[in-house]
Amino acid sequence: MTLSEHDPREIGGYLLEGRLGAGGMGVVYRARSVSGRQVAVKVIRPELAADAEFRARFRQEVTAARKVSGAFTAPVLDADPDAPAPWLATLFVPGPSLGERVSGQGPLTPPEVRRLAAGLAEALQEIHRVGLIHRDLKPGNVLLAEDGPRVIDFGIARSAGETQLTSTGVAVGTPPFMAPEQFRNGTATTATDVFALGSVLAFAATGRGPFGADSSHAVGFRVVYEEPDLAGLAPELYPLIIGCLAKEAEQRPTVDGLLRMTGEAARERTVQLRTGPVAPAPASAPAPAPATVPAPVVPTPTAPNPVAPASVPPPAPPTVPPYLPTAPSVAPSTTPAGRSRPRKALLIGAAVAAAVIAAAGTLGYLTWHSGAPETGQAGQAGQSGQTGPSAVASGVSCAPAGQATIGVDGMEGALVERWTADLGKACPGNRLTYKGPAAPSADDPFKTANATLLADGGLDAAGFDTTLTDQQAVTYGKHCATGQVSQLPVTVAPVAVVFNVPGVVDLVLDAPTLAKIFRKQIQSWNDPAIRALNPATVLPGSPIDVRIPAGLSWSAYVFSQYLGKAAPADWPYEVGAVWDSEAKARPGATEASIPGAVAGAQGSIGFVPLRDVGNLHAARVRTGDSDAAPSTATAGTMAAIGTAETSGGKVSVKLDYQKPVKGGYPVVGFGYLAFCGSGGNSAVVAGLASYAVSGPGQASGESMKYGTLPPAVVQQVQGALAGLHAQ
């Protein structure tokens, strides 16, 4: 647009050339510097400039925007928030906003959405790196340049923990892209931006927000209480987006996790976001407003975006690589327009904070096919409605229609249950049934009811927290076509050492000290060995109350394995899932009872799966000259030093627990899935294993406090699966 007669011709030394847009906050001009550099200058309206609170917010925007750099933001070049008409100059970004692009040309293709996700995740990573939370990521604040998206408008961004400028209890943002916590109490964390990212990606992929776009209260109610409407979303994008939209902030993936997930896809699919003429968005009927949400909503004033009309015609749709077949479409929503969706749990609860996948070329995700290479075209739909014998890309691999029953005795049981549920929904033709832990036999703790069922053919797969011996592989696989079961690692299982010592919130222990504590050789908290590891901590002289699980416990297996290999001189017992009675520790009830036992007994210590730590204090464990607290990240660092060995259809991982690993938490084991490598329902189980080691599968584990498999291990698992399929 050309300048009007009332527009200034120069601001802050920048010569104005035309209007890029105007909104409730002010006007954005296209301008040039003295050197000829093209910039976008945002000028605040006079009536808003006279508002002290608004001027403070604009000053905050300038401060925030100046902190941020990076390839996917528009850098601030100059600003004067104290001028009579406050202004801000940023680098001019030639391209439409995401909202304009979708309104004019329709939703983006899945490869375009993945590239958009990678760019926005990188932008958020940079924003969060400098301690900021954007709080208003939306399609209008995303510009599409030829070399990738740009995040703009830091008008309501603030530092983490900073007091907000608006009234307490008032939610600030753009309702269709706000997170539940913004509506509930006005709070925002980095996870709030992740939720907004999920909503933006859903909009980009379907052409509409996942919670509607009518009144603020109606949208807020859906965001807080209802599941997102993802009808029309390509199945391969579902794992990427659904985790971002988790209602609870701690269940959402991290930005780093999203970058790892999209990074693999970005390397395999280089595609340019299309830009083009922008048309008005079609009008949609508003939905009636349901009950109001707890916090009143103050929508962010619509700000104009520094965009230029695109003149480059859209390129031809990208060609999907032949090893990533086109996914089947999702049936349209049956929810009548204008009606609220029913309250119910998320269909797939996986918080997709995906771990990096090995650079395995075309083996990135295992695809089942009938011998000929995939052509990228969807196969003929079978009775199940899924795409023939091919697969849904991005980690959700659909085997040929079939059914399988999986029983798990290890710590990864909850995770395998999640995987079976997620994969069963993504691949309706794969009917998966999960069976939980079963009691061990009296003579062999490894021989549980599930193991017996596996040996007798009553289960198609079983999960354990240890590799099977060659003899066990034959015993459990006597009904298999190969005469033995295949076994593949699918996750990393961290075990935390938890304690309840009055006045002590931080504690460092090492393998020899832990071994002596659990052997009752160290019996008081101020023992010299503990004091030496914690010189700055005041330790009481009270007795140590050791708590261990009674009966079968795979956390006991992982913990005793660590002690036996990291401190063999101090832990002379045989590794086992049942605690050695000679270790003299006092048994509790079940593994699940240990967190409560430690929480209820001052001076106590125990060990639990990382997912069960809750509000308990967890000790840092020292290796060499460094120590690490238990977390999915530190467990993954330790797992990364593991060496994987493949023999036939069996992949095992060995860890050197005596090797110092900076930043690595050492009390970890690996969870394995054992099954017949061929015949029967092996294809369905192999599809589950393929999904388990994919980015979305590993992200589900990370969200449930499991560690992620190292890329080298993932690559060997994928290779083993490909070998099994070729049999």
N, C-alpha and C positions, 0 to 999 in steps of 0.2 A: 504494500500500500504506500501511496505517496504521502508526504508530509502535509498536514492541514495548515491552514493559515495561523492557527493558534499554537502549533508545535514550535519549540525552540529549534534553532539551526545549529547550535553547538552546546555541548555539555562537557565540562571538565576537560576541554581541549580536544574533544572528539567531534568531528563533523558529521552531523546526522544526514542520512541519505533517504530514509524512508521508515515507515512503520512495519514492524514484524507482527505486531499484535497488541491488543489492549484487553485489560480485564479489571476486576474489582480492585486490585492493588495498585495498578498503574499502567504504564505503557512501556513496551519494549521496542527500541529503535535499532535499525541497522545503521552502523556508523563506521567511520574510518579514523585511524589515528593519523598523526602528522606524517608518519612514514608510509601510510597507505595500507596498514594492516586492518583487516575487516574485523569488527567487534560487534557484540550485541550489548546495548546499554539499557538497563532497566531503571526507570524513573518512577518514584513513588508519587501517588496523587497528593495534592496539597492538603486535602482534608485529613488524610491519614498521617501525613508528615507532622501535622499539628497535634497528633495524639501521642503523648509521651510513652505509653506502653507499646504502641505500634513502632515508634521510632527505636525503642529499645530492642524490639524483636528484629527490626531490620539491621540494627547494629550487630546483633547476635548472628544474623545470617551472613553478614560480611566477614565477621571473625571466623565463623565456622567454615565458610567456603574457602577462605584463604589458607586454612590448614590442610585442605584436601588437594592432593595431586593425583596423578595416575592417568592411564590411557583412556579410562571410561568415565571421566568427569570433565566438565567444561571449566578450565582454570580461570580464576579471577585475575584480571589484569590491573584493575584500578577501581577505586570506590571512594565515595565521600558520604558517609552516613550522617554527617552533621551539617550538610549543606541545607539551604532553605528547601530545596527539593532533593531529598536524598537519592543517590544513584549508585549503580553498580555496573561495572563493565566486565564482561567475560569474553572469552574467545568465541567468535561466531561459529556455530555448528550448522553447516549446510545440510538440512534434511528435516523431514517432518517429525512431529512427535509420534510416539507409538499409537496414541489414541487416534490421531489423524490418519496414520497409515492403515490401521485396521478399519476405520470408518470408510475410507476410500477404496480399499482393495480387498477387504475381508481378512479373515484370520491368517496367521503365518503358518507355514508348513512345519512339521515336526523338526526337520534339520534347522530351520530358521529359529525356532523356539529354543533349541538347544544352544545355538550360538548366542542368542539373546541372553539366555540364562547365564552362560559363562561370562559374558561381558558385564552383566548387572552384578553377578556375584563378585567379580573382581573389583567393581566400583565400590560395593559395600565393604569389601575387605579393606580397601584403602580408607574409606570413611571411618570404619570401626578402628582401624590402626591408630588413627590420631585421636581416639577417644570420643568420637561423635556417634550419635544415633540420628539417622535422617528423619524418621517419624512420618514422612509423607511421600513415600515411594508410590507412584501411580503412573498410568500411561501418559498423562500430560507432562510429567516430569522426566520422561525418557525420550531423548532425541535420537533419531536413527541416522547416523552418518554412514558414509560408504564403508568406512573401516571399522564400524561397530557402534554400539549404543553409547550414549552419554547420559549420566544422571545429573540433573540440574536442580535448582531451587532448594536452598538450605534455609528457607524462611522459618521453619519451626524445628530445625535440627538443634540438638543441644548435647552437651557433654554428658556422659554416663554419670548419674548421681547428681547432676546439677539441678537446682531448684527451677521448676518451670515458671514461665512468666504469666501463665494464665491461672485462673482461680483453681483452688484445690477441688478435685472431683470433677472437673470439666475436661472432657476428652477433646483433644486437638488433633485434627487430621482430616482426611477425606474418607468418609464412612465406608464406601464399598471396598476400600483397601486398608482399613484399619484392623488391628489385631484385637482379640477378645479382651486382653488386659487393658487396652486403651479405653474400651467402653466400660469395663468394670470399675476401674479406679484411676484412669488417666496415666498409669505408669507406662514406661517404655524401656526396653532393653535392646540389645543387638538382635535378640530373637524376634522382637517386634518387626524389625526390618525384614527378617526372613519370612514372616507371615505375609507381609506386604508383597514381597517378591513372588511368593506362591500365587497370590491373587493376580498380580500383574501378568505372570506367565499364563495363568488360566485364561485371562482376558485375551492375551495375544494368540492363544491356541484355539479359542472357541468364539471370540468376538464379543464376549460378555463377561462380566465379573462373576465369580462363583457364588456371590451372596446377593445378587440383584443390584439394582441401581435406582430404587425408588426413594421413599422418605428415609431420613437419617435413622429414625427409630425402628422402622421395619428392617432396614439393613443391619442395624446394630443387634437386633434380636436374633437374626439369623446367624450373624458372626459368632455370637456368644453361645447360642443354644443348638443350632442346627448344623447338619453336615453340609459341605459345599456342594453346589450343583455343578458337576463336571460332565454332564451329558454332552456328547459330541467330542470329548477329548480323545485324541489318538491314544490307544492303549500304551504305546511305548513311552508316552510322556507322563503317564499316571504315577509311576514310582518317583519321578523327579518332583512332581508338584504336590502330591497328597501329604507327604511328610511336612512340608513347609506350612501346611494349613492345620496342623495339630492344635487343638484348643489350648493345651498347656505349653507354656514357653519352653520348658525343659525337655519336651518331647520332640522339638523341632531340630532339624539338622543344623550344624554350624555352617557358616559361610565357607570355611575351609573345606568342610566335607562336601558341600555342593560343588565347589571348584574342582575337587578331585573327581567327582562323578562326571561333571560336564567336560573336564579336560580330556578324558579318554575319547568321548564322543566328538569333541572338537578336532582332535587330531585325525579322526577317521572321516569326518564329514566337513569339508571346508565349503561353506556356502555363504553367499552374500545376501544380507537382508535387502529385500526389494523396496525401492521407494518409487513414488509416482504421484500422479495427480490426486489431490485430496478432495473427496466428496463429502457432503454432510452425512452424518450418521442417521440411519432410519429411526423414526420415532418408535418407542415401545410403550405399551400400556403400563401405567404404574400399578403396583400391587397395593392392596389395602394394607394399612399399617397395623401390625399386631401390637401387643402390649409393649410399653416403653421399657428401655433398658435402664440399668441403675444410674448411669452418669449421663447428664445432658451433653449434647454434642455441639461443638462449635466448628463447623466445616471450615477448612482453610479457604480463604478467598481465592477465586480462580485467578491464577497469574498467567499472563501471556507468555508464550514460549518463543525464544529466539530461533525461529525456524525460517528457512527460505523455501520458496516453492521449488519442488524437485522437477527437473527437466529430463532426467535420465529414464528412459523406458525400462520397465521391469524386465530382468533377464528371464530366460526360460526356466521352468521349475528344475531344481537340481536333480541330478541322477543319484538315486540311492545305491550305494555299493551293493554288488550282488550277494555279499554275505550278510546283508542286513535287509531281509525281505520286507516288503511293504506290509504294514500291520492292518488287520481287518478293522472296519469301522465299528464304532460303538452305537448301539441303538439309541435313537433320540429319546429324550426324556418324555415320560408319560405324565408328568406333573402339569396340570392345566395352568395356563398363563395367569399370573396374578394370585396364585394360591401358594401359601407357605408350604414348604416341604415338611414332612413329619420329623419330629425329633427322634433320632436314633443314632446309634454309634457309627463312627466312621467305618466304611466298608473295609478299608485296609488301613490298619493303624500303624503301619511302619513309618517311623520317622526317618526319612531318607537322607541320612547324612553320610553319603556313600564313601567308602574307602577306595583308594586308588587301585585300579586293576592293572595287572602286568601288561607291559607293552607287547602283547601277544599277537599282534597283527590280526589276521582274519579269525583267530581263535578267541577274539575279545569276548564273545558270548557264543556258547555252543548252540548250534542250530541243528535240529533233526530234519533230515531230508531223505529222499528215496534214492540216493546215489548220485543223481545229477546235481550240479551246482545250482543254487538258487538264482533266479533271474531278476529278483527285485519286484516281481509281480506277485500279487496275492494269489495263493493257491485256491483250488475249489473248496468251498466250505464243506466240512464234513457234518455228520449228524450233530456233533457237539456245538456247531456254530463257529468254531475256531478255524484258522486257516490251514486246512489240509494237514500235511505232515510238517509244515514249516513252523516258524517261531515268531513270536512277537519280539521285536528288537529291544535294546536297552536293558537286558538282563532278565526279562520275563520270557523264558523259553518254554514253549508248549510242546510237549512230546505228543506222539499219537495218542488218541483217546484210550483211556485205560484207568485202572484204579490201583491203589497201593495203600498198605497199612504200615505205619512207621511207629516203632516203640523206642523210647529214649530213656536210658537210666542215668545219663551224665548230667552235668550242670547246664548243658545247652538245651535241655528239654523245653523250656519256655520259648526259646528262640526257634527251635524246630517246629513247635506248635504254631508260632507266628508264620513261619515260612509256608507251612502246609496250608494255612488259611489264606494267605496272600496269593499263593500260586493257584490254589483251587478257584479263587475268584477271577484271577486273570485268565486262567485256562479252564473253562467249565468242563471240558472233556476229560480233564485229569482229576479224578475223584480221589482225594487224599484223606486218610483217616489217621489221626494222631492218638497214640496210647502213651500214657505217662509212665513214670518210674514204677518198677516192680520190685518186690522183696527178693533178696539174694537167698541162695541155698545155704544150708549150714556148713557144707564142706568146701564150697568154692564161692567166695563173695562176688566173683565176676560172673558166676552162672546164675543170673537173675531169671525171673519168669520170662522176661522179654528175650533174653539170650536163648533160652530154651525154645521159645516160640520161633525165633529166627532159625535155629538149627532144625526145627521140625517143619519149617515151611509155613508156619502160622503167621509170620510177619514177613513183609517184603524188605524191610530195612530196620536196623537198630542203631542207636547212637550210644557212644561210649566216650569217656574222657581219657582214653589210653589206646594205644595201638594194640591190636590182637597179635598174639604170637602166631607163628606159622601153624602150630598144632590147633590153636583155637580157630584160625581161619578155615582150616579143613573141617573141624568139628561142626562149626556153625554153618558151613557151606556144603555139607554132604549132599543136599538136595539140588545144589546149583549145577548148571550144565558144565561149568569148569571144575567142579569138585571142591571149590573153596569160595569164600566171599571176597569181594573187593572192599577196600576200606580207604576212605578219602577224608582228609582234614577239611572241616567246613567253618571253624571259628576258633577264636582264642579265648580261653576261659581264665580270667584273673581271679585270684583269691586274696581278699584283704585281711590283714591282721587288725582286729578291732579291740579297743580297750576302754575301760571306764575307770579313770584314776582322777579323783577330785583335784581340781586345780591344774590339771595337765591337759592341754589340748593339742600339743605337738610332741611327737615322740619318734625317735629314730632307733631302729633295731637292725641287726644284721643276722645272717644265718647262724653263726655259732651261738650268739646270744639267744636267739629264738629257740634253737635246739635245746639249750640248757634250761630255758624257762619251761618249755613243754615237757622236759624230762624231770622237772621239779628240782633241778640242781641249782637253779637260781630261784629263790623263794621270796625275796622282798624287792620292792620297787626302787629302793635306793642302793641296790647292789652295785659294786664298783664297775662291773661290766656295762650296766645300763647308764650309770653316771658318765662313764667315759664317752659314750655315744651322744650324750645330751648334756654337755657341760654348762649350758646356760639355763637349764630347766631345774626348778626346785622339785625334787622327787620325794614323796613321803616314804617313811620307813614301814608302811603297812605291808602285809603279806600279799603275794600274788595269788589270785584265785583263777586257776586255769580251767577254761570251759571247752569241751570238745563234744562233737556229736557222737551219739551211740548208734551202732549199727552201720549200715551202708552209707557212705558219704563220699561223693566224688570230690568235694572240696578238701576232705581229708587226704584223698589220694594225691591231689595236686600239691597240697601243702607238704605232705611227708616226702613226696618225690623231690620237691625243692630242697628240703632239709637234708635228705640223704645224698643229694648230688652236690649241693653247695657247701655242706659242712659234714662230710662223711665221718670224720673223726669224732664228731659230737652227736651224730645220729646213726647209730649202728643197726637200726631196725629195717626190716623189709618194707618196701613201699607197698601200700595197699589201700583199698577203699574202706577198710575197717581198721580203726585205730589199734595199734599194737598195745596190748594190755600192759606190757612191760614198761611202756613210756610213763605210766603212773598218773597221767592226767585224769581229772575227774570227768567221766562221761556225762553229757547232758541227756536230752531226750532225742530229738531228731535234728537233722541239719537245719531245718527251718526254725527250730526253737532257739538256736544259739544267739541270734541278734537280741531277742528278748531277754535271754539269760544274762548276757553281758550288760545290757542296758539296766537291768534290775539289780545288779550286784556291784557295789563299789569295790575297786581293786581288782576287777576281773579282766581277763584277756581271752580272746578266742579268734577263730578264723571263719570267714563266711565268703560266699561268692560276692563279687563286687556289687552285683545288682541288689544285694540284701543289706548293704551298709546303712542306708537310710541316714538318720541323724547321729549315728555313732561316730566316734573319732577313729580314724584309721592311721596306723603307723606308717611312716616312711621307712623303706627298707634300703639299706646301704649295700652297694657293690663297689668294691674298689674305694675311690676317694669321693664318690658322689652317692646321693640317695634320691629316691623318687617315691612320691605318693602313688597309691593305686588309682589308675584311671584308664579309660579306653586308649588314650594316646600313649601313655607310658607303657602299657601292656603291649601295644603294637610295636613300640620301639624295641622292647625286649624280644618279641617274636621275630622281628626282622633279622636277628642274628642266627635264627634257626636254619639248619640245613635239611633240605627235603630230599628224600630218596624214593625213587620209583622202581617198583618191581612188579611187573605184570599190571594188574589193576589195583595195586596197593601203593599208596603214597604215605610215607611216614615222615615226621619232622622231629629232629633232634636238637635240643638246646644245650649249650654249655653254660650251666648255671654258675660256674666259678669265674666266668669271663666278665670283667667289669664292663658295664654298658652305661655310658653317660645318658641320663634321662630315661633309662629303662627300668621298669618295675619288674623284678625277677620272679615273683610268685605267680607263675602262669603255667597253664597247660593248653593242650589243643583238644578240641572236640572233634570226633570222627563219626562218619556215617558208614555203616557196613551193609552191604547188599550184594545180591547176585549180579554179576556183571553182564549177563546175557540171559535171554529167555524170560518167560513169564511176564511180570510187570516191571522188568528192569528198566525199560525205557522211561517209564513214569518216574521211578526213583532217581534215575540219572538226570532227568529234567529238573527234579527238585535239587539235586546236588549242584547242577549247573547254575540254577537261580541262587542257591546259597552262597556261592563264591563270586557272584556278579556284584556290581556296584550297589544296586538296590538291596540285595540280600545282605551284604556286609553292612550296609547302612542301617538296616533293621537291627542287626546285632549291636552296632555302636549305640543306637538309641536305647537298647536294653542293657547297656553296660557290659557288653562283650567286646573284646579286642578284634581288630581286623587282621585278616591274613596278609602276610607279606606278598608283594607282587610275584616274587619268584615261586612261592608256594602255589598261588593261584594259577600261574602258568602251568605248573606241573599237573595240577588237578585237571585243568582243562585239557591238557594233552592226554592224560589218562582216560578221561571221559570220551575223547575222540577215538582213542584206541579201542575202548570197550564197544563203542557204537560200530566200529568197523568189523568187529568179530562176527 
